[in-house]
Amino acid sequence: MTRPPFRADHVGSLLRPARLAEARQKWKRGEITAEALRAIEDEAVREVVALQESVGLRSITDGEFRRDYWHLDFMWGFDGVEPSEEEFVVPFSGGKEFIAPAARATGKVRYPAGGIMREHFRFLKSVTKRTAKFTMPAPTMFRHRSGTKVINEQVYASADAFWADLGRAYNDAILDFASMGARYIQLDDVNSCVLCDSDMRARIKQQGEDPDRVLDRYIGALNAAAAGRPADMVCTTHMCRGNFRSEFVAKGGYEAIAEKLLSQVAVDGFFMEYDDERSGDFAPLRFLPKGKMAVLGIVTSKRPALESKDALKRRIDEAAKYAPIEQLCLSPQCGFSSTHHGNNLTIDEQKRKLAHIVEVAHEVWGEA
């Protein structure tokens, strides 16, 4: 395969080395300059690029090393969007809570003239000859369990107007990255999978919305974001049920969303979480359209133990009962460090997971 997603792929975020985490905290405390932090980030990105290349991956990310959060850092970059004084609290399994400022529209949402994270991508592209992959939170994340709270009613008279502007802003972002040479963009979308969870659907109804209409809104936003991209640019989505310090936020199979989402979202592939029973069975893959790829996230990034090759191959065979094996790929179910905290495994254990994926892909498809 010359076009991503590749048979062996990965979601994007990787565990931060201790010296990078320490440097970021020092910068926040005013103990080092932004320039000093950037130099440490640059060195860490070079090293994590080398790690990915050494195990045989063809899609290369910067590990999201310059971010604190997989989503908020990017979301706050739009004109008209600011961190809210209200804290964003998400209860995860294991009694853990993700707490950060919420994002709120304080003006018309636009992609800024100076771009968002341009320098992140440019540096990544300069240090690898392989396919540089850039991840960004999907526009759906602006809703994330806050209902309409993200929308400033003094700025937007209707939710339709807000979502239309948001879709255009995301489209401008993707086209901007295309102009810098990006040819592999991933939109990270937890919210669609929230709609797989019956408890979450009930909560949305309590907020006065229809979960199926919310899904329609999400599909429209994703399609607006990906519209008009260059023919040689691949755009995928990544769907999971939350990933924070090895814990999750939602559960439930894809059946509630699969037919609409897989058939209507105009992207090239879907990274799908499938590392345990929370994600249900592979039957929803029957809705995968011809020509689109499903990347099976059957290797967990939450725990260090390696899945056996035989077990992974059996699961790939099971998935192939519902979608042609030629349309399937392999990856972890999510990133290894969706936030700066990271999941509960070591960098060496992470490397073994990635190498394992490459090896299994070669044995199943004859390529990675």
ZALUM-274900 format. One record per residue (C-alpha): residue number from 1; residue in one letter; z, x, y. Coordinates in nm, 4 decimals. Last residue first. Layout:
! residues N
+------+-------+----------+----------+----------+
! lodo ! sevex !       c3 !       c1 !       c2 !
+------+-------+----------+----------+----------+
!  NUM !     a !        Z !        X !        Y !
...
+------+-------+----------+----------+----------+
! end
This chain:
! residues 368
+------+-------+----------+----------+----------+
! lodo ! sevex !       c3 !       c1 !       c2 !
+------+-------+----------+----------+----------+
!  368 !     a !   0.6925 !   0.3066 !  -0.2961 !
!  367 !     e !   0.4265 !   0.3257 !  -0.5608 !
!  366 !     g !   0.3685 !   0.2615 !  -0.9311 !
!  365 !     w !   0.4750 !  -0.1003 !  -0.8885 !
!  364 !     v !   0.7822 !  -0.1281 !  -1.1128 !
!  363 !     e !   0.8707 !   0.2372 !  -1.1822 !
!  362 !     h !   0.7780 !   0.3559 !  -0.8339 !
!  361 !     a !   0.9769 !   0.0706 !  -0.6786 !
!  360 !     v !   1.2769 !   0.1579 !  -0.8963 !
!  359 !     e !   1.2739 !   0.5182 !  -0.7746 !
!  358 !     v !   1.2413 !   0.4202 !  -0.4077 !
!  357 !     i !   1.5284 !   0.1719 !  -0.4360 !
!  356 !     h !   1.7478 !   0.4327 !  -0.6059 !
!  355 !     a !   1.6767 !   0.6818 !  -0.3255 !
!  354 !     l !   1.7999 !   0.4245 !  -0.0729 !
!  353 !     k !   2.1169 !   0.3527 !  -0.2716 !
!  352 !     r !   2.1833 !   0.7242 !  -0.3259 !
!  351 !     k !   2.1528 !   0.7834 !   0.0483 !
!  350 !     q !   2.4048 !   0.5071 !   0.1214 !
!  349 !     e !   2.6481 !   0.6630 !  -0.1259 !
!  348 !     d !   2.6065 !   0.9967 !   0.0540 !
!  347 !     i !   2.6658 !   0.8271 !   0.3914 !
!  346 !     t !   2.9836 !   0.6730 !   0.2540 !
!  345 !     l !   3.0626 !   0.3121 !   0.1679 !
!  344 !     n !   3.2581 !   0.0259 !   0.3207 !
!  343 !     n !   3.0093 !  -0.1059 !   0.5759 !
!  342 !     g !   2.9682 !   0.0302 !   0.9271 !
!  341 !     h !   3.1885 !   0.0026 !   1.2372 !
!  340 !     h !   2.9000 !   0.0575 !   1.4823 !
!  339 !     t !   2.7674 !  -0.2843 !   1.3929 !
!  338 !     s !   2.4986 !  -0.3801 !   1.1432 !
!  337 !     s !   2.5859 !  -0.0613 !   0.9573 !
!  336 !     f !   2.4366 !  -0.0472 !   0.6085 !
!  335 !     g !   2.1565 !  -0.2895 !   0.6879 !
!  334 !     c !   2.0919 !  -0.5990 !   0.4830 !
!  333 !     q !   2.0003 !  -0.7112 !   0.1299 !
!  332 !     p !   1.8882 !  -0.3598 !   0.0396 !
!  331 !     s !   1.5153 !  -0.3350 !  -0.0275 !
!  330 !     l !   1.2436 !  -0.4133 !  -0.2830 !
!  329 !     c !   0.8912 !  -0.5538 !  -0.2496 !
!  328 !     l !   0.7090 !  -0.8628 !  -0.3747 !
!  327 !     q !   0.3628 !  -1.0017 !  -0.3036 !
!  326 !     e !   0.1951 !  -0.8152 !  -0.5903 !
!  325 !     i !   0.4681 !  -0.9566 !  -0.8167 !
!  324 !     p !   0.3152 !  -1.2994 !  -0.7591 !
!  323 !     a !   0.5768 !  -1.5539 !  -0.6461 !
!  322 !     y !   0.7893 !  -1.7935 !  -0.8546 !
!  321 !     k !   0.8103 !  -1.6279 !  -1.1968 !
!  320 !     a !   0.7902 !  -1.2935 !  -1.0137 !
!  319 !     a !   1.1442 !  -1.3499 !  -0.8861 !
!  318 !     e !   1.2736 !  -1.3362 !  -1.2446 !
!  317 !     d !   1.0774 !  -1.0172 !  -1.3120 !
!  316 !     i !   1.2276 !  -0.8633 !  -0.9979 !
!  315 !     r !   1.5725 !  -0.9659 !  -1.1224 !
!  314 !     r !   1.5095 !  -0.8057 !  -1.4608 !
!  313 !     k !   1.3903 !  -0.4888 !  -1.2883 !
!  312 !     l !   1.7080 !  -0.4728 !  -1.0821 !
!  311 !     a !   1.9264 !  -0.5152 !  -1.3903 !
!  310 !     d !   1.7329 !  -0.2467 !  -1.5772 !
!  309 !     k !   1.7638 !  -0.0055 !  -1.2862 !
!  308 !     s !   2.1389 !  -0.0500 !  -1.2834 !
!  307 !     e !   2.2942 !  -0.1511 !  -0.9510 !
!  306 !     l !   2.4629 !   0.1441 !  -0.7853 !
!  305 !     a !   2.8258 !   0.0954 !  -0.6825 !
!  304 !     p !   2.8877 !   0.1635 !  -0.3107 !
!  303 !     r !   2.9431 !  -0.1939 !  -0.1866 !
!  302 !     k !   2.8097 !  -0.3918 !   0.1119 !
!  301 !     s !   2.4557 !  -0.2512 !   0.1198 !
!  300 !     t !   2.3670 !  -0.4521 !  -0.1884 !
!  299 !     v !   2.0433 !  -0.3962 !  -0.3771 !
!  298 !     i !   1.8752 !  -0.7314 !  -0.4437 !
!  297 !     g !   1.7222 !  -0.7684 !  -0.0990 !
!  296 !     l !   1.3831 !  -0.8787 !  -0.2290 !
!  295 !     v !   1.1111 !  -0.8206 !   0.0285 !
!  294 !     a !   0.8827 !  -1.1225 !   0.0235 !
!  293 !     m !   0.5275 !  -1.0507 !   0.1354 !
!  292 !     k !   0.2591 !  -1.2773 !   0.2766 !
!  291 !     g !  -0.1009 !  -1.2964 !   0.1557 !
!  290 !     k !  -0.0637 !  -1.6237 !  -0.0305 !
!  289 !     p !   0.2155 !  -1.8333 !   0.1126 !
!  288 !     l !   0.5716 !  -1.8045 !  -0.0229 !
!  287 !     f !   0.6829 !  -2.1597 !  -0.1121 !
!  286 !     r !   0.7481 !  -2.0742 !  -0.4780 !
!  285 !     l !   0.9916 !  -1.8153 !  -0.3431 !
!  284 !     p !   1.2426 !  -2.1017 !  -0.3132 !
!  283 !     a !   1.2995 !  -2.0721 !  -0.6926 !
!  282 !     f !   1.4572 !  -1.7253 !  -0.6620 !
!  281 !     d !   1.8158 !  -1.8383 !  -0.7123 !
!  280 !     g !   2.1063 !  -1.8830 !  -0.4730 !
!  279 !     s !   2.1979 !  -1.6490 !  -0.1894 !
!  278 !     r !   2.5754 !  -1.6582 !  -0.2371 !
!  277 !     e !   2.5233 !  -1.5607 !  -0.6036 !
!  276 !     d !   2.4750 !  -1.1948 !  -0.5148 !
!  275 !     d !   2.2362 !  -0.9390 !  -0.3653 !
!  274 !     y !   1.9558 !  -1.1775 !  -0.2691 !
!  273 !     e !   1.9061 !  -1.1423 !   0.1056 !
!  272 !     m !   1.5433 !  -1.1968 !   0.1995 !
!  271 !     f !   1.3211 !  -0.9680 !   0.4061 !
!  270 !     f !   1.0257 !  -1.1929 !   0.4889 !
!  269 !     g !   0.6706 !  -1.0780 !   0.5481 !
!  268 !     d !   0.3625 !  -1.0966 !   0.7646 !
!  267 !     v !   0.4858 !  -1.3360 !   1.0312 !
!  266 !     a !   0.3608 !  -1.6779 !   1.1396 !
!  265 !     v !   0.6637 !  -1.8862 !   1.0427 !
!  264 !     q !   0.5298 !  -2.2135 !   0.8988 !
!  263 !     s !   0.5068 !  -2.1723 !   0.5209 !
!  262 !     l !   0.8132 !  -1.9566 !   0.4619 !
!  261 !     l !   1.0283 !  -2.1471 !   0.7102 !
!  260 !     k !   0.9310 !  -2.5006 !   0.6257 !
!  259 !     e !   0.9464 !  -2.4722 !   0.2476 !
!  258 !     a !   1.2391 !  -2.2299 !   0.2466 !
!  257 !     i !   1.4947 !  -2.4016 !   0.4695 !
!  256 !     a !   1.7252 !  -2.6130 !   0.2503 !
!  255 !     e !   1.6188 !  -2.4330 !  -0.0699 !
!  254 !     y !   1.7280 !  -2.0919 !   0.0602 !
!  253 !     g !   2.0516 !  -2.0813 !  -0.1389 !
!  252 !     g !   2.3977 !  -2.1096 !   0.0156 !
!  251 !     k !   2.6550 !  -1.8880 !   0.1815 !
!  250 !     a !   2.7636 !  -1.7928 !   0.5310 !
!  249 !     v !   2.9697 !  -1.5342 !   0.7228 !
!  248 !     f !   2.9647 !  -1.2213 !   0.5084 !
!  247 !     e !   3.1824 !  -0.9094 !   0.4655 !
!  246 !     s !   3.1002 !  -0.5409 !   0.4087 !
!  245 !     r !   3.2241 !  -0.4330 !   0.7541 !
!  244 !     f !   3.0074 !  -0.7014 !   0.9125 !
!  243 !     n !   2.6972 !  -0.8398 !   0.7428 !
!  242 !     g !   2.6029 !  -1.2029 !   0.7954 !
!  241 !     r !   2.4132 !  -1.4525 !   0.5835 !
!  240 !     c !   2.0802 !  -1.2748 !   0.5710 !
!  239 !     m !   1.7219 !  -1.3150 !   0.6854 !
!  238 !     h !   1.4987 !  -1.0310 !   0.8010 !
!  237 !     t !   1.1759 !  -1.1295 !   0.9707 !
!  236 !     t !   0.8504 !  -0.9389 !   0.9617 !
!  235 !     c !   0.5867 !  -0.8363 !   1.2138 !
!  234 !     v !   0.3065 !  -0.6006 !   1.1163 !
!  233 !     m !   0.0805 !  -0.4735 !   1.3940 !
!  232 !     d !  -0.2804 !  -0.3997 !   1.2944 !
!  231 !     a !  -0.4141 !  -0.7296 !   1.4262 !
!  230 !     p !  -0.2437 !  -0.6723 !   1.7590 !
!  229 !     r !   0.0213 !  -0.9327 !   1.8464 !
!  228 !     g !  -0.0989 !  -1.2619 !   1.9909 !
!  227 !     a !   0.2011 !  -1.4675 !   1.8845 !
!  226 !     a !   0.5091 !  -1.3023 !   1.7298 !
!  225 !     a !   0.7660 !  -1.4259 !   1.9803 !
!  224 !     a !   0.6191 !  -1.7755 !   2.0093 !
!  223 !     n !   0.6189 !  -1.8035 !   1.6309 !
!  222 !     l !   0.9831 !  -1.7019 !   1.6061 !
!  221 !     a !   1.0817 !  -1.9470 !   1.8799 !
!  220 !     g !   0.8917 !  -2.2356 !   1.7192 !
!  219 !     i !   1.0466 !  -2.1632 !   1.3803 !
!  218 !     y !   1.3930 !  -2.1590 !   1.5352 !
!  217 !     r !   1.3390 !  -2.4917 !   1.7105 !
!  216 !     d !   1.2138 !  -2.6478 !   1.3860 !
!  215 !     l !   1.5268 !  -2.5141 !   1.2153 !
!  214 !     v !   1.7396 !  -2.6814 !   1.4845 !
!  213 !     r !   1.5532 !  -3.0047 !   1.4148 !
!  212 !     d !   1.6528 !  -2.9735 !   1.0493 !
!  211 !     p !   2.0134 !  -2.9039 !   1.1477 !
!  210 !     d !   2.0266 !  -3.2245 !   1.3599 !
!  209 !     e !   2.2426 !  -3.1696 !   1.6663 !
!  208 !     g !   2.5535 !  -3.3328 !   1.8093 !
!  207 !     q !   2.7946 !  -3.0403 !   1.7805 !
!  206 !     q !   2.9485 !  -3.2160 !   1.4796 !
!  205 !     k !   2.6022 !  -3.2060 !   1.3221 !
!  204 !     i !   2.5968 !  -2.8297 !   1.3730 !
!  203 !     r !   2.9362 !  -2.8058 !   1.2019 !
!  202 !     a !   2.8085 !  -3.0039 !   0.9038 !
!  201 !     r !   2.5141 !  -2.7651 !   0.8725 !
!  200 !     m !   2.7575 !  -2.4735 !   0.8776 !
!  199 !     d !   2.9605 !  -2.6261 !   0.5959 !
!  198 !     s !   2.6451 !  -2.6933 !   0.3933 !
!  197 !     d !   2.5282 !  -2.3314 !   0.4283 !
!  196 !     c !   2.1518 !  -2.2766 !   0.4155 !
!  195 !     l !   2.1294 !  -2.3464 !   0.7899 !
!  194 !     v !   2.3271 !  -2.0265 !   0.8501 !
!  193 !     c !   2.0287 !  -1.8605 !   0.6854 !
!  192 !     s !   1.8110 !  -1.9514 !   0.9846 !
!  191 !     n !   2.0752 !  -1.8078 !   1.2135 !
!  190 !     v !   2.0933 !  -1.4609 !   1.0636 !
!  189 !     d !   1.7495 !  -1.3619 !   1.1912 !
!  188 !     d !   1.6553 !  -0.9993 !   1.2456 !
!  187 !     l !   1.3029 !  -0.9748 !   1.3858 !
!  186 !     q !   1.1290 !  -0.6688 !   1.2425 !
!  185 !     i !   0.8476 !  -0.4840 !   1.4172 !
!  184 !     y !   0.6048 !  -0.2425 !   1.2524 !
!  183 !     r !   0.3032 !  -0.1216 !   1.4497 !
!  182 !     a !   0.4707 !   0.0266 !   1.7546 !
!  181 !     g !   0.2263 !   0.2388 !   1.9544 !
!  180 !     m !   0.3796 !   0.2109 !   2.3012 !
!  179 !     s !   0.1496 !  -0.0818 !   2.3866 !
!  178 !     a !   0.2744 !  -0.2583 !   2.0737 !
!  177 !     f !   0.6299 !  -0.2207 !   2.2011 !
!  176 !     d !   0.5270 !  -0.4014 !   2.5180 !
!  175 !     l !   0.3514 !  -0.6701 !   2.3136 !
!  174 !     i !   0.6721 !  -0.7284 !   2.1192 !
!  173 !     a !   0.8815 !  -0.7489 !   2.4353 !
!  172 !     d !   0.6372 !  -0.9808 !   2.6136 !
!  171 !     n !   0.6497 !  -1.2091 !   2.3105 !
!  170 !     y !   1.0263 !  -1.2027 !   2.3266 !
!  169 !     a !   1.0233 !  -1.3070 !   2.6911 !
!  168 !     r !   0.7692 !  -1.5804 !   2.6184 !
!  167 !     g !   0.9856 !  -1.7219 !   2.3389 !
!  166 !     l !   1.2935 !  -1.7120 !   2.5624 !
!  165 !     d !   1.1123 !  -1.8928 !   2.8417 !
!  164 !     a !   1.0045 !  -2.1713 !   2.6058 !
!  163 !     w !   1.3530 !  -2.1851 !   2.4546 !
!  162 !     f !   1.5127 !  -2.2387 !   2.7947 !
!  161 !     a !   1.2621 !  -2.5051 !   2.9003 !
!  160 !     d !   1.3071 !  -2.6967 !   2.5748 !
!  159 !     a !   1.6864 !  -2.6822 !   2.6115 !
!  158 !     s !   1.6527 !  -2.8800 !   2.9312 !
!  157 !     a !   1.7280 !  -2.8606 !   3.3026 !
!  156 !     y !   1.7595 !  -2.4852 !   3.2852 !
!  155 !     v !   1.9172 !  -2.2821 !   3.5652 !
!  154 !     q !   2.2153 !  -2.4986 !   3.6630 !
!  153 !     e !   2.2393 !  -2.6067 !   3.2988 !
!  152 !     n !   2.3069 !  -2.2496 !   3.1921 !
!  151 !     i !   2.2044 !  -2.2345 !   2.8270 !
!  150 !     v !   2.4120 !  -2.0140 !   2.5958 !
!  149 !     k !   2.6560 !  -2.3004 !   2.5464 !
!  148 !     t !   2.3858 !  -2.5157 !   2.3831 !
!  147 !     g !   2.5269 !  -2.4782 !   2.0325 !
!  146 !     s !   2.7440 !  -2.1681 !   2.0140 !
!  145 !     r !   2.6853 !  -2.1060 !   1.6452 !
!  144 !     h !   2.4230 !  -1.8403 !   1.7044 !
!  143 !     r !   2.2006 !  -1.9987 !   1.9688 !
!  142 !     f !   2.0673 !  -1.6803 !   2.1222 !
!  141 !     m !   2.0262 !  -1.5409 !   1.7716 !
!  140 !     t !   1.7170 !  -1.7549 !   1.7178 !
!  139 !     p !   1.5290 !  -1.5161 !   1.9454 !
!  138 !     a !   1.5342 !  -1.2698 !   1.6547 !
!  137 !     p !   1.7429 !  -0.9566 !   1.6959 !
!  136 !     m !   1.5272 !  -0.6442 !   1.7247 !
!  135 !     t !   1.4222 !  -0.3838 !   1.4727 !
!  134 !     f !   1.1717 !  -0.1045 !   1.5275 !
!  133 !     k !   0.9935 !   0.0630 !   1.2376 !
!  132 !     a !   0.8254 !   0.4000 !   1.2793 !
!  131 !     t !   0.5711 !   0.4443 !   1.0001 !
!  130 !     r !   0.5620 !   0.8087 !   0.8915 !
!  129 !     k !   0.4853 !   1.1079 !   1.1130 !
!  128 !     t !   0.8419 !   1.1131 !   1.2368 !
!  127 !     v !   1.0227 !   1.2669 !   1.5354 !
!  126 !     s !   0.8129 !   1.1418 !   1.8284 !
!  125 !     k !   0.8045 !   0.7818 !   1.7058 !
!  124 !     l !   1.1840 !   0.7718 !   1.7015 !
!  123 !     f !   1.2018 !   0.9096 !   2.0565 !
!  122 !     r !   0.9564 !   0.6524 !   2.1854 !
!  121 !     f !   1.1377 !   0.3721 !   2.0058 !
!  120 !     h !   1.4789 !   0.4405 !   2.1549 !
!  119 !     e !   1.3262 !   0.5179 !   2.4962 !
!  118 !     r !   1.1774 !   0.1707 !   2.5110 !
!  117 !     m !   1.5158 !   0.0154 !   2.4430 !
!  116 !     i !   1.4415 !  -0.2859 !   2.6635 !
!  115 !     g !   1.1605 !  -0.2839 !   2.9186 !
!  114 !     g !   1.1627 !  -0.1590 !   3.2766 !
!  113 !     a !   0.9840 !  -0.4680 !   3.4048 !
!  112 !     p !   1.2432 !  -0.6853 !   3.2332 !
!  111 !     y !   1.1526 !  -0.9456 !   2.9696 !
!  110 !     r !   1.2460 !  -1.2743 !   3.1331 !
!  109 !     v !   1.5143 !  -1.5401 !   3.0968 !
!  108 !     k !   1.5580 !  -1.7409 !   3.4173 !
!  107 !     g !   1.9134 !  -1.6943 !   3.5379 !
!  106 !     t !   2.2701 !  -1.6723 !   3.4086 !
!  105 !     a !   2.1720 !  -1.7216 !   3.0449 !
!  104 !     r !   2.4754 !  -1.6389 !   2.8351 !
!  103 !     a !   2.5440 !  -1.3791 !   2.5666 !
!  102 !     a !   2.8911 !  -1.3815 !   2.4118 !
!  101 !     p !   3.1353 !  -1.0938 !   2.4540 !
!  100 !     a !   3.2449 !  -0.9464 !   2.1198 !
!   99 !     i !   3.4698 !  -1.0400 !   1.8269 !
!   98 !     f !   3.3647 !  -1.0237 !   1.4620 !
!   97 !     e !   3.6556 !  -1.1508 !   1.2572 !
!   96 !     k !   3.7778 !  -1.0398 !   0.9154 !
!   95 !     g !   3.9778 !  -1.2671 !   0.6859 !
!   94 !     g !   3.7965 !  -1.1472 !   0.3747 !
!   93 !     s !   3.4902 !  -1.3523 !   0.4607 !
!   92 !     f !   3.3794 !  -1.3550 !   0.8222 !
!   91 !     p !   3.5054 !  -1.5578 !   1.1185 !
!   90 !     v !   3.2781 !  -1.5248 !   1.4231 !
!   89 !     v !   3.4382 !  -1.4943 !   1.7661 !
!   88 !     f !   3.2188 !  -1.4594 !   2.0781 !
!   87 !     e !   3.4493 !  -1.3977 !   2.3699 !
!   86 !     e !   3.3984 !  -1.5975 !   2.6884 !
!   85 !     e !   3.3510 !  -1.3737 !   2.9904 !
!   84 !     s !   2.9843 !  -1.3869 !   2.9002 !
!   83 !     p !   2.7629 !  -1.0834 !   2.8584 !
!   82 !     e !   2.4537 !  -1.1295 !   3.0733 !
!   81 !     v !   2.1064 !  -1.2749 !   3.0342 !
!   80 !     g !   1.8717 !  -1.3546 !   3.3237 !
!   79 !     d !   1.6657 !  -1.0397 !   3.2784 !
!   78 !     f !   1.6772 !  -0.9404 !   2.9146 !
!   77 !     g !   1.8775 !  -0.6330 !   2.8093 !
!   76 !     w !   2.1847 !  -0.8287 !   2.6994 !
!   75 !     m !   1.9921 !  -0.9424 !   2.3921 !
!   74 !     f !   1.9139 !  -0.5856 !   2.2865 !
!   73 !     d !   2.2748 !  -0.4621 !   2.2937 !
!   72 !     l !   2.3879 !  -0.7938 !   2.1419 !
!   71 !     h !   2.1834 !  -0.7821 !   1.8222 !
!   70 !     w !   2.2436 !  -0.4896 !   1.5885 !
!   69 !     y !   2.5674 !  -0.4058 !   1.7664 !
!   68 !     d !   2.6978 !  -0.0809 !   1.9147 !
!   67 !     r !   2.3496 !   0.0553 !   1.9657 !
!   66 !     r !   2.2057 !   0.4074 !   1.9988 !
!   65 !     f !   2.2256 !   0.4742 !   1.6251 !
!   64 !     e !   2.0159 !   0.1693 !   1.5312 !
!   63 !     g !   1.9402 !   0.3695 !   1.2141 !
!   62 !     d !   1.6556 !   0.5331 !   1.4053 !
!   61 !     t !   1.4146 !   0.3640 !   1.1683 !
!   60 !     i !   1.1571 !   0.4976 !   0.9218 !
!   59 !     s !   0.9270 !   0.2999 !   0.6959 !
!   58 !     r !   0.7760 !   0.5256 !   0.4289 !
!   57 !     l !   1.0924 !   0.5954 !   0.2321 !
!   56 !     g !   1.0743 !   0.8897 !  -0.0070 !
!   55 !     v !   1.4377 !   0.9991 !  -0.0358 !
!   54 !     s !   1.3844 !   1.2973 !   0.1957 !
!   53 !     e !   1.2019 !   1.0870 !   0.4567 !
!   52 !     q !   1.5021 !   0.8613 !   0.5047 !
!   51 !     l !   1.7405 !   1.1561 !   0.5333 !
!   50 !     a !   1.5078 !   1.3399 !   0.7729 !
!   49 !     v !   1.5023 !   1.0338 !   0.9998 !
!   48 !     v !   1.8830 !   1.0264 !   0.9793 !
!   47 !     e !   1.8988 !   1.3901 !   1.0900 !
!   46 !     r !   1.6603 !   1.3484 !   1.3818 !
!   45 !     v !   1.8542 !   1.0387 !   1.4891 !
!   44 !     a !   2.1828 !   1.2316 !   1.4825 !
!   43 !     e !   2.0400 !   1.5116 !   1.6978 !
!   42 !     d !   1.9023 !   1.2641 !   1.9506 !
!   41 !     e !   2.2308 !   1.0724 !   1.9584 !
!   40 !     i !   2.4237 !   1.3936 !   2.0307 !
!   39 !     a !   2.1854 !   1.4763 !   2.3156 !
!   38 !     r !   2.2103 !   1.1206 !   2.4447 !
!   37 !     l !   2.5898 !   1.1398 !   2.4548 !
!   36 !     a !   2.5750 !   1.4550 !   2.6667 !
!   35 !     e !   2.3265 !   1.2910 !   2.9025 !
!   34 !     a !   2.5445 !   0.9796 !   2.9332 !
!   33 !     t !   2.8267 !   1.2074 !   3.0423 !
!   32 !     i !   3.1428 !   1.2857 !   2.8478 !
!   31 !     e !   3.5082 !   1.1838 !   2.8924 !
!   30 !     g !   3.4341 !   0.8554 !   3.0684 !
!   29 !     r !   3.6251 !   0.6479 !   2.8136 !
!   28 !     k !   3.3035 !   0.4820 !   2.6998 !
!   27 !     w !   3.1433 !   0.8258 !   2.6674 !
!   26 !     k !   3.4322 !   0.9485 !   2.4516 !
!   25 !     q !   3.3937 !   0.6427 !   2.2279 !
!   24 !     r !   3.0227 !   0.7121 !   2.1884 !
!   23 !     a !   3.0908 !   1.0766 !   2.1098 !
!   22 !     e !   3.3393 !   0.9858 !   1.8364 !
!   21 !     a !   3.0919 !   0.7512 !   1.6682 !
!   20 !     l !   2.8234 !   1.0199 !   1.6863 !
!   19 !     r !   3.0562 !   1.2878 !   1.5460 !
!   18 !     a !   3.1561 !   1.0567 !   1.2614 !
!   17 !     p !   2.8002 !   1.0033 !   1.1391 !
!   16 !     r !   2.6749 !   0.6467 !   1.1877 !
!   15 !     l !   2.5872 !   0.4467 !   0.8778 !
!   14 !     l !   2.2367 !   0.3051 !   0.8817 !
!   13 !     s !   2.0740 !   0.0001 !   1.0400 !
!   12 !     g !   1.7141 !  -0.0752 !   0.9456 !
!   11 !     v !   1.6396 !  -0.3329 !   0.6783 !
!   10 !     h !   1.5000 !  -0.1071 !   0.4107 !
!    9 !     d !   1.1731 !  -0.0621 !   0.2269 !
!    8 !     a !   1.0507 !   0.0357 !  -0.1171 !
!    7 !     r !   0.7332 !  -0.1598 !  -0.1990 !
!    6 !     f !   0.6338 !  -0.1217 !   0.1661 !
!    5 !     p !   0.6407 !  -0.3920 !   0.4325 !
!    4 !     p !   0.4163 !  -0.2510 !   0.5539 !
!    3 !     r !   0.0470 !  -0.1615 !   0.5360 !
!    2 !     t !  -0.0939 !   0.1310 !   0.3409 !
!    1 !     m !   0.0000 !   0.0000 !   0.0000 !
+------+-------+----------+----------+----------+
! end
